[in-house]
C-alpha cells in the first residue's frame, strides 16, 4: 500500500473581518505556508496582520489561468489560498478541485455567505435556492424566479443587484423584496432593503461586496420546474414538442444528477431546456442544423434560466463528433436519417437510455424496426385539446406521437 499523500495546497475560508475571523487551526496552517494566494476582494485582509515569512503572494486578479499555472508549479511546497466563506460552495476550492487531486488539498471553511445571510434574515437554508451570479450569466436567475420563492445569490458587485432588480421587474415580479447584505461579518456590514421596482427607479448605492436575497412576490407568472411548461413559454416556429407530449417524454428521459443529455434535432430546444430546469446539475447539448432555430434555442435558454445549455449548429450525425458522451439521448427529429440512430447509440454510455419520437408513418416504421432489434418500449400518444366550433366547443386532435425508449446494455 502506498504512503498517503501529504496535502500541499491549503484553502482557507476567511470572513470580511480578515485574519481575525480565522480559527486557531486555520491560523496555524497559514503560519506554516510559504505562498499565499488571494483574490481581488481580499487584498485588504493581509494589511496589518501577523503573517509568516512568505516567499510569495499571488493574486487571482492577475488572470486565473496565469495564476493557476504558477500555483501548480509550486506543487509539493506549502501553498495557502485565502477565499471568502466556504471555498467548496461556488468557491475557488470547487474550481481548483478540477486541477488538483483532493488528496493533495486541505480545505478549512468559514461560514458561507449563504449561512450568514440566512442567519440575518431568519430563512431556513433548506427552503432557499442558493445560486451564484458571480462569473455566471444573469439569465441563470430566471430558472428560480417563481411566486413565493426565496433566493440567495452571490453577486459580482453592485451592478449585478441592479440588473437582477430590472430582470425581476420585467418578469412581473416588481414587488419582490430585495435585501442587499453588504460586508457581512466585517466592520462595514450594512443591510438595505427595497422592492425590485424601487431598486430600478431609485438605483440606490450599494457596496460592491454583497450578497443578494430575493423574496419573490406572488403576483408574477408561474413557470414551474416540473416538466410541461406551456407551449407559449418558448419562442418557436412550430417545431415544438407539445406540452403534454413533452411532459411524457421528460418522464421517459428520467433526469438524474449530473446527467448529460443529447437533444438531437432540438427544434426550439424545449426538451433540453426542461431537462436542465429540473436541476440536480443536469447538463444538455442541443444539436440543430438550422441557424434560425439555434438562435431561438439560445433565446429560450436565457429566458428560462438555462444559459449554460450548449448549442451545436449542424446536421447529425456529422455534428455529433467530438461531443461529450451522453448518459441519455433524445431524438426529436430525423430518426429516419441514415446513420443517425447508430451514431447516437454508439456514443451513448453503457447503461444509458435513448428516447425517440416520431410523427410520420416512416418514422413509426423505423421505431418499430428498432424495437424489434433492440427491445425497449413503444408508446403512442394522442392528445386532443378543446377548441371553438362555431358557438360551441369541440375536441381538436393534435398529431399522434410515437415514442420508443430503450436502455443500452452494460458491457
C-alpha positions in Angstrom: 0.0 0.0 0.0 1.4 3.4 -1.0 2.0 6.1 1.5 -0.7 8.7 2.0 -0.2 11.9 0.0 0.6 14.9 2.2 -1.6 17.9 1.3 0.5 20.8 0.0 -2.4 23.1 -1.0 -4.5 24.6 1.8 -7.6 26.5 1.1 -8.9 28.6 3.9 -12.2 30.4 4.1 -12.0 33.8 5.6 -14.5 36.4 6.7 -14.9 40.1 5.9 -13.0 40.9 9.1 -9.9 39.3 7.7 -7.4 37.3 9.7 -9.3 37.8 12.9 -12.0 35.5 11.5 -9.7 32.5 11.4 -9.9 29.7 13.8 -6.7 28.6 15.7 -6.4 25.7 13.3 -6.6 27.9 10.2 -4.1 30.4 11.8 -1.6 27.5 12.4 -1.9 26.3 8.8 -1.5 29.8 7.5 1.6 30.3 9.6 3.3 27.2 8.0 2.8 28.3 4.4 5.3 29.8 2.0 3.0 31.2 -0.6 -0.4 32.9 -0.1 -2.9 33.3 -3.0 -5.7 35.8 -2.6 -8.4 37.3 -4.7 -9.0 40.9 -5.6 -11.7 41.2 -2.9 -9.3 40.0 -0.2 -6.4 42.5 -0.8 -7.2 44.1 2.5 -7.0 41.0 4.7 -3.2 40.9 4.8 -2.9 44.5 5.9 -1.5 44.9 9.3 -1.8 41.2 10.1 0.9 38.9 11.6 2.0 36.6 8.8 4.8 34.0 8.3 7.9 34.9 6.3 6.2 34.5 3.0 8.2 33.7 -0.1 5.4 34.9 -2.4 2.0 36.5 -2.6 -0.1 35.7 -5.7 -3.4 37.3 -6.7 -6.1 35.8 -8.9 -6.6 39.3 -10.3 -3.5 38.7 -12.5 -5.5 36.3 -14.5 -6.9 32.9 -13.4 -5.1 30.7 -15.8 -1.8 32.5 -15.3 -2.0 32.4 -11.6 -3.2 28.7 -11.6 -0.1 27.8 -13.7 2.1 29.5 -11.0 0.3 27.6 -8.2 0.7 24.3 -10.0 4.5 24.9 -10.4 4.7 25.1 -6.6 3.2 21.6 -6.1 4.9 20.0 -3.1 5.6 23.3 -1.3 3.2 24.8 1.2 0.7 27.0 -0.6 -2.4 28.6 1.0 -5.3 30.0 -0.9 -7.5 32.5 1.1 -11.1 32.6 -0.1 -14.3 34.2 1.1 -16.6 32.0 3.2 -16.9 28.3 2.2 -14.4 27.6 -0.6 -16.4 24.5 -1.7 -19.7 26.3 -2.2 -19.5 28.2 -5.5 -15.9 28.9 -4.4 -12.3 28.6 -5.6 -12.0 25.2 -3.8 -14.5 23.6 -6.2 -12.7 25.1 -9.1 -9.2 24.0 -8.0 -10.6 20.5 -7.4 -10.6 20.2 -11.2 -6.9 20.6 -11.4 -5.6 19.2 -8.1 -6.4 15.8 -6.6 -8.4 16.2 -3.4 -5.8 14.1 -1.5 -3.4 17.0 -2.2 -5.8 19.6 -0.8 -6.8 20.6 2.7 -10.0 22.8 3.0 -10.9 24.8 6.1 -14.2 26.6 5.5 -15.7 29.6 7.2 -19.4 30.3 7.3 -20.6 30.8 3.7 -22.3 34.0 2.6 -25.5 31.9 2.3 -25.2 30.8 6.0 -24.5 34.4 7.1 -27.4 35.8 5.1 -29.8 33.2 6.4 -28.8 34.0 9.9 -29.6 37.7 9.3 -32.9 37.0 7.6 -34.2 34.1 9.6 -34.5 32.0 6.4 -34.1 28.2 6.8 -31.4 27.4 4.2 -33.0 24.1 3.2 -36.0 26.1 1.8 -33.9 28.6 -0.1 -32.4 28.5 -3.6 -28.7 29.1 -3.3 -27.1 30.3 -6.5 -24.2 32.3 -7.8 -24.3 35.2 -10.3 -20.6 35.8 -9.9 -19.0 35.0 -13.2 -22.2 33.5 -14.4 -24.9 34.8 -16.7 -27.6 36.9 -15.0 -30.1 34.8 -17.0 -29.4 31.9 -14.6 -31.7 33.7 -12.2 -34.7 33.1 -14.5 -34.9 29.5 -13.5 -35.5 30.3 -9.9 -37.9 33.2 -10.1 -41.2 31.7 -9.0 -44.1 33.1 -6.9 -43.2 32.8 -3.3 -39.7 31.6 -3.9 -36.7 32.7 -1.8 -33.3 33.1 -3.4 -29.9 33.9 -2.0 -27.4 34.9 -4.7 -23.7 35.6 -4.7 -23.1 38.6 -6.9 -20.3 40.2 -9.0 -20.9 43.6 -7.4 -23.4 46.4 -7.2 -24.3 46.2 -10.9 -25.5 42.6 -10.5 -28.0 43.8 -7.9 -29.4 46.5 -10.2 -29.6 44.1 -13.2 -31.4 41.5 -11.0 -33.9 44.1 -9.9 -34.6 45.0 -13.6 -35.0 41.4 -14.6 -37.5 40.8 -11.8 -39.5 43.9 -12.7 -39.6 43.0 -16.3 -40.8 39.4 -15.4 -43.7 40.8 -13.4 -42.1 40.4 -10.0 -41.5 44.1 -9.4 -43.0 43.9 -5.8 -40.5 41.3 -4.8 -38.4 42.3 -1.8 -34.6 42.6 -2.4 -32.3 42.6 0.6 -28.7 43.6 0.0 -26.4 42.3 2.6 -23.0 44.1 2.5 -19.7 43.1 4.0 -21.3 40.5 6.3 -19.2 39.9 9.4 -17.0 42.9 8.9 -16.9 46.4 10.4 -18.7 47.8 7.3 -21.6 45.4 7.5 -24.9 47.0 6.3 -28.3 45.7 5.3 -30.5 47.5 2.8 -34.0 46.5 1.6 -36.0 47.6 -1.4 -38.6 46.3 -3.7 -37.3 45.3 -7.2 -39.3 48.2 -8.7 -37.9 50.7 -6.1 -34.4 49.5 -6.9 -34.9 50.1 -10.7 -36.4 53.5 -10.1 -34.0 54.8 -7.4 -30.8 53.0 -8.3 -29.5 53.3 -4.7 -25.8 53.0 -3.9 -24.8 49.5 -2.7 -21.4 48.1 -1.8 -19.6 46.1 -4.4 -19.1 43.2 -1.9 -22.6 42.0 -1.2 -25.0 39.1 -1.2 -28.4 39.4 -2.6 -31.6 38.0 -1.0 -34.8 37.9 -3.1 -38.2 37.2 -1.6 -40.2 36.7 -4.8 -43.7 38.2 -5.0 -46.8 36.1 -5.6 -48.0 38.2 -8.5 -45.7 37.0 -11.2 -46.1 34.2 -13.7 -45.6 30.6 -12.6 -43.2 28.7 -14.8 -42.7 25.6 -12.7 -39.5 23.5 -12.8 -41.7 20.4 -13.2 -41.6 19.5 -16.9 -44.5 20.5 -19.1 -44.2 24.3 -19.5 -47.0 26.0 -21.6 -46.1 25.9 -25.3 -46.1 29.7 -25.4 -43.2 29.8 -22.9 -41.0 29.1 -25.9 -40.2 31.1 -29.0 -40.7 28.6 -31.9 -41.7 28.2 -35.5 -44.0 25.2 -35.0 -41.1 22.8 -34.4 -42.0 22.2 -30.8 -42.7 19.1 -28.8 -46.1 20.0 -27.4 -46.7 20.4 -23.7 -48.4 17.1 -23.0 -46.0 15.0 -25.1 -43.0 17.0 -23.7 -44.0 16.1 -20.1 -44.4 12.5 -21.0 -41.1 12.5 -22.9 -39.2 14.0 -20.0 -40.7 11.3 -17.7 -39.1 8.7 -20.0 -35.8 10.6 -20.2 -35.7 10.5 -16.4 -33.4 13.3 -15.4 -30.9 12.4 -12.7 -28.0 14.2 -11.0 -25.2 15.5 -13.3 -26.5 13.5 -16.3 -25.6 14.7 -19.8 -28.4 14.8 -22.4 -28.1 15.0 -26.2 -31.2 16.6 -27.7 -30.8 15.7 -31.4 -33.0 17.7 -33.8 -33.7 20.1 -31.0 -36.1 22.5 -32.8 -36.6 25.3 -30.3 -34.7 23.5 -27.5 -37.8 22.7 -25.3 -36.7 19.2 -24.3 -33.1 20.2 -23.4 -34.2 23.3 -21.5 -36.8 21.5 -19.4 -34.3 18.7 -18.8 -31.9 21.3 -17.3 -34.6 23.1 -15.4 -35.1 20.0 -13.3 -31.8 20.9 -11.6 -29.5 18.4 -9.9 -26.6 19.6 -12.1 -28.1 18.1 -15.3 -26.4 19.2 -18.5 -27.5 19.1 -22.1 -26.3 19.7 -25.7 -28.9 20.8 -28.2 -28.0 19.8 -31.8 -29.9 21.6 -34.5 -29.0 22.2 -38.2 -31.0 25.4 -38.9 -29.4 28.7 -37.7 -32.7 30.4 -37.2 -33.7 27.6 -34.8 -30.4 27.6 -32.9 -30.9 31.4 -32.3 -34.3 30.5 -30.8 -32.8 27.8 -28.7 -30.3 30.4 -27.2 -33.1 32.9 -26.6 -35.3 30.3 -24.9 -32.4 29.1 -22.8 -31.8 32.6 -21.5 -35.4 33.4 -20.9 -36.0 30.1 -19.0 -32.8 30.2 -16.9 -30.5 27.7 -18.6 -27.9 29.9 -20.3 -25.3 27.2 -19.9 -27.1 24.9 -22.4 -24.6 24.1 -25.1 -25.9 24.6 -28.6 -24.3 22.9 -31.6 -25.4 24.1 -35.1 -25.0 21.3 -37.5 -26.6 18.2 -39.1 -26.4 15.0 -37.2 -24.8 12.5 -37.3 -21.7 14.5 -38.5 -22.4 17.2 -35.9 -22.1 14.6 -33.1 -18.4 14.0 -33.5 -16.2 15.0 -30.6 -19.1 15.9 -28.3 -19.1 14.8 -24.6 -20.6 11.3 -24.4 -24.2 11.3 -23.4 -25.9 9.5 -20.5 -29.3 10.0 -22.2 -30.2 10.7 -25.8 -33.4 12.2 -27.2 -34.0 12.1 -30.9 -36.8 14.6 -31.6 -36.4 14.6 -35.4 -34.6 12.8 -38.1 -34.8 9.3 -36.8 -35.0 8.0 -40.5 -31.8 9.8 -41.4 -29.1 7.3 -42.4 -26.7 6.6 -39.6 -28.3 8.9 -37.1 -29.6 6.3 -34.6 -26.4 4.2 -35.0 -24.2 7.2 -34.1 -26.3 8.1 -31.1 -26.4 4.5 -29.9 -22.7 4.1 -30.3 -21.9 7.3 -28.4 -24.4 6.5 -25.5 -22.7 5.4 -22.3 -23.4 1.7 -21.3 -26.5 1.7 -19.0 -27.8 4.9 -20.6 -31.1 5.2 -22.5 -32.4 6.6 -25.7 -35.8 8.0 -26.3 -37.0 8.9 -29.9 -40.3 10.5 -31.1 -41.8 10.2 -34.5 -44.9 11.7 -36.1 -44.7 10.3 -39.6 -45.6 6.8 -40.8 -42.0 6.3 -42.0 -40.7 7.4 -38.6 -43.1 5.0 -36.8 -41.8 2.2 -39.1 -38.2 3.0 -38.1 -39.1 2.9 -34.4 -40.9 -0.4 -34.8 -37.9 -1.9 -36.5 -35.6 -0.6 -33.8 -37.8 -2.1 -31.1 -37.7 -5.4 -32.9 -33.8 -5.3 -32.9 -33.0 -3.6 -29.6 -36.1 -4.2 -27.4 -37.5 -1.4 -25.3 -40.9 0.1 -25.1 -43.1 1.6 -27.9 -45.9 4.0 -27.0 -48.3 6.1 -29.0 -49.6 9.4 -27.5 -52.7 11.0 -28.8 -53.6 14.5 -27.4 -56.9 16.4 -28.0 -57.4 20.0 -26.9 -60.7 21.8 -26.6 -61.2 24.4 -29.4 -64.1 26.6 -30.6 -66.5 25.1 -33.0 -68.8 27.9 -34.0 -70.6 29.0 -30.8 -69.7 25.7 -29.2 -66.5 23.8 -28.2 -65.1 20.6 -29.6 -62.0 18.4 -29.5 -59.2 19.2 -31.8 -56.7 16.4 -32.2 -53.0 17.0 -32.4 -50.8 14.7 -34.5 -50.3 11.4 -32.7 -46.7 10.9 -31.5 -45.0 7.5 -31.3 -42.3 7.2 -28.7 -39.7 4.4 -28.4 -37.4 4.1 -25.4 -34.6 1.6 -24.8 -31.7 1.1 -22.4 -28.2 0.3 -23.7 -26.8 -2.9 -22.2 -23.9 -2.5 -19.8 -20.9 -4.3 -21.3 
